[in-house]
Amino acid sequence: MDVKAPGLLHAWVKTTRGQWLCCLSFDIPIGNGKGFLRLEQQWCPAEAATPVA
C-alpha cells in the first residue's frame, strides 16, 4: 500500500527473530474512491507506522 492514512497505535511486539511489529487500526480508501476499508487491530511491520508531530 502506498497511501498514508491516520490511525491508532494499540501495541508493539518484538518477534523471536528480533523484528518489531505494531498493532494498528486505520481506514484505507477503496479503489473506486467512494469509501474506506476499516482495518481494526491489524498487525503490521514497524516500518508501516510513523509518528505524527
SULCORZI-V763474 format. One record per pair of residues at least 24 apart in sequence whose C-alpha atoms are under 8 Angstrom apart, sorted by the first residue. I is the first residue (numbers start at 1). J is the second residue. Records with the same first field share a line. If there is no record, write none. Layout:
BEGIN
I->J ; J
END
This chain:
BEGIN
3->28
10->41
20->45 ; 46
21->45 ; 46
22->46 ; 49
END
